Amino acid sequence: MFEITRYTADRKTAWDNFVARSKQGTFLFCRDYMDYHSDRFHDHSLMVWNDNALVAVLPANQEADVLWSHQGLTYGGLLTLDKTKTAEVCDIFRHINNYLRAQGFHRVLYKPIPWIYHRLPAEEDLYAVFNVCRARLTVRSIASVIRSSNSLKWSRIRSWGADKAHTHGIEVKLGDADYAPFWKVLTENLKTTHHVAPVHTLEEMQRLHAAFPDNIKLYTARLGNEVLGGVLLYVTPRVVHAQYISASPEGKRKHALDAIFRTILTQDYRHCPYFDFGTSNEQRGQVLNEGLVYQKEGFGGRGVCYDWYEWEL
């Protein structure tokens, strides 16, 4: 018999230990990461118990009568153990739905973890939300992903760009001191191009990097002392994900990003199973940014979907 409880801070160690043991967890689900934006999202994460043993966790937040998994993360979803089987996951979702009804929730928005992050096959939740919850697919975005064991040849323009950056004297650097100048480039680029700001503030990202130095890495392209562009990586056991990619107008002219990706993809992370450039969509997947996806596909990226599911309680 499963018991559902809400996460509380005194269970931080139990939560983090479970994330580390789960077959699909990443550092994004550690409480030191999840709680950095606790002022913006009302946490309502769930812990699933069976005979006093923790068997699953669901990172989540509450917005009125809606449970999100998770609104402030790239992906959410139920985390389970190697031994957890399909029938158990279906039963877990029945108990979660009963708990949520009792708490006054009326709707769930569920963002499953893309399969490339799974240490073992772990799509039992997708079956359960279809079979038990009668969920409907509401958002589908497409990311561009490279599988290192079968990587494709770069397009001519991407290879030419990396060579051109070298002739301009651009130097690619991995370092902690470049967050502020890169954030300036990123902020100005997003404001000019999309009229938005980065999801994270500079201070938030610096704190997250200090908490997860092995998982958050910043590569910049420099010309002398000037940062022309950068790529901020989230490094997980199976996937290296480009969380932020940005270049200044001069960096774009001098192909700074091509130089950075040559270092990342052909040298430093060539043995990681997957490289994820992230999605290239707007308006919840309804609009494809063809220029952006063209750039990512030029490095050999091909499609992996990031989906959202929704159901009424």
N, C-alpha and C positions, 0 to 999 in steps of 0.2 A: 504494500500500500504506500503510495507516494504522498509526501507531505510537501507543500509549497510554503516557503517563508520569504519575506522580503529581506534583502541584504541590509545589514547594519554595519557600522564602522568597526565594531568589535570582532567581526568575522572577516576582516581584511586578509589575514594570513591564510585562513581556510580557502577564501576565494582565490587568492593569487596562486596558492599551491595547486588548486584544481585546474586553473587555466594552464599552468605549466604541464600538467599531466594529460590534458585533454587532447583529442586527436585533431582538433582544428583551431585551437587557440593561438593567438598572437599577442605581442606585448600591448596592443591597443586595448585589450581587455583587462590588463592589470589595473588595480585601483589607482595607482599613482598616475596613470595616464587618464583613465576615465574621469577622475575627480578634478582634473585641472579646470574643467568648465562647469563645475558643480553650481556656480552662481548663475549659469544660463539654462541649465537643464535640471529638472526636478527628478532625481534618481529614484527609480522604482525597479531596480534589478531584482531578479528572483533566484532563489536557491532551491533545488529539488533534492529531497532526502528520501531514503528508503532504509528503514531500520536504523536510523541515526547515522547513516553513511551518506555523504554528499555524492550524488550521482549525475547531476547536471546543473548548469547555471545559465541564466538568460540575462545578458546585459540589456538594460532597458531604462527608459525614462517615461514620465507621465506628463501629458499635456491635456488638461481638462479631463475628459472621460476617455482619452485615447492612450493606449500603451504603445510606445515606439520601441523598436529594437534595432538600433539605437539611433535617435535623431542626431546626435552629435558625433557619430562615428561613420567612417566610410562604409562599414558593414557591421552587422550585428549577428543575431542568430543564436540558436541553442548550442551550447558546448557540452560534449559528451565524452565518455571514455571509450577506450578500444573495445571493451567487452559489451558495450551497449548495443542492443539489437533493435530491429525495426518495430516490433510489437511493443517494446518498452517505450520507445520514443512516441509512438501513437498514444499510449496510455498517459505519458507525461503531458502531452498537449491537452488531453481531456482534463487532467487535473489542473493544469494552468488555466484553462478556460473557465473551469468552475471557480477557481480562486478569484479570477479577474471579475467575473460576474458578481461574486459576493462583495468585492471591493468597489463596485459601482462603475466599472469600466463598460463601455459599449462597443469599442472598436479596437482592433490591433493593426498596426503597420509593422511589417516584419521584413528585415533586410538580411537575407541569409549570407553566410560567408561564401564567397566564390570558391569553386572546387579546387582551384590552383593552390589555395592555402592549406588544403587538407593534408595532414600527414598520412592518413589512411582514408579510403572512401568514406564519406560522411554525409550523404544526402538523404538520410532517413528523415530529416526534418522536412525536406521538400515533399516527400510522400505524405507525411503526417499533416502538413498544413492543407494539402489537397484533399486527403481522404477523411480526416477528422474535422478540420476547421472549415472546409469548403471555401478555401481562400481563392481570391482572384488575383491575377497578375495585374498590377496597376502602373508600374514603372519598369522600363527596361532600358538601361544604358549600355553602351558597348565600350570596353577597354581594349587597348592594343597590347598584346602580350607576346613575348619571345620565349620559346622553349630552347634552352641552351643546347640540349642534345640534338636539336634539329633546327638550328637557326638558319634563316634565309639570308641570301646575299643582300647587302645594302643597295639601295637605288644609286644610280650614278650621281645624282645631285647631292646626296648625303655624303658619299665618299669624297666627292669634289669639295664639298664645304669643309670637311674636316682637314683636308689637305690645305685648303686656302687659309683656314685659321692658323695653321702652322706657319705658313709663309708670312702671315701678318705678325708673327711673334707672340701669339696668344699662348699663355701658360695655364694649364689646368692644375688646380690645387685642391687638396682635401684638407680642411682646417676648421677649427672652432672660432677663429677670430673674425670670420667673414660674415657672420649672421647679420649684423647691422647694415653693412653696405649692400648685401644681397637683398635684404628686406626693403631697402629703398628702391632698388630696381624692380622688385616684385610688385610693390605697392603702386608705383607709378605706372607700370605696365598694365596691371589689372584695372586701375582707374581709367586709363586712357582707352583701353580696348573694350572692357566690359562694364565700366562704371560701378565696380564693386571693390571691396577690400579683401585681403587674405582672410581666410577663416580663422587663422591663429594670429594673434598679435606677436610682435617681436619678443616681448617679454615672456609670453606663454611658451613660444617655441624654444627660447633659451632655457627656461625651466624644464621643459620636457627633455631637451637634449642633455641637460645635467642629470636628470633622473634615468635616462636610457642612452648613455653614450655609445653603447655597442649597437644600438638599433636605429639611431637617427644620425645620419651623416650628410654633410653639406659639401658638394663639389662646386667650385667657382672657376670661371674663366677670367683671367686677368691680362691686362695689357699695361705693363709697368705696375703702378700701384692702384690702377682703376679696375674695379669689378665690373665686367661687362655682362655677366649672366651667371646663372647657377642652376643646379639641380639638387633638391633636397630629397634624400632617400629615406624610406622606412625599410629597414632590413629585418626580415623574418626568416624562419628556418628554410622555407621553400620558395619564398618570393621576395625579390627586391622591388619595391614599389616607388615610383617617382611621385612624391607627394606634391612637390612644387617644381615647375619648370618655367624659367623666365629669363629674358635677356633685354637689355637696353636697346634703343634704336641702333646705336653703334655696334653693339654685340650682335644684333641680327644681321647687319651689313657685313660683319667680319666672321659670321658663322661660328659664334662662340659655343652654341649648344651642340653643334656637330662635333666639335673638339671634345667637349665634356663627355658626350655619349661614346665616343671612341674609347676614351679612357675607362669608362664604367663597363661597357659591354664587351670589349675585346681584351681588357686587362684585369681590372680589379674584381669584377663579378662575373667573369665568363663561366665559372663553374656552378653558379647558383641555378637551380632547376628552372626557375621562371623569372623573367623581368617584366614588370607590369608598368606600362607608361601611364596608366590611368584612363579614365573615360574622356570622350570627346563630344559630349552632348550638352545641350541646354534645354530648359523647360521640361525637366524630368524625362529626358530621353526622346522627346518629340522632335527635337531639332538636332541634326548631325552637323557639327562643325567640320566641314569637309577639308578646309585648309589644315586644321590641327590634326585630324586623323591621317591626312596625306603625309604629313611630316613623320608621324609615328610609324606608319606603315612603310615609310622609306627606310627605316632602320630594321625592318623585318617583322614588325609587330602584326599580329593577326587577332581576330576577335574572340573575346571572352565577355559574357554578359554579366552585368551587375543588376540584379532584379530586386523589386519590392513587391511584397504580397500584402493583401489586406483582407480582413474578415470581420464580420459583425458578430458580436457575442449574443 
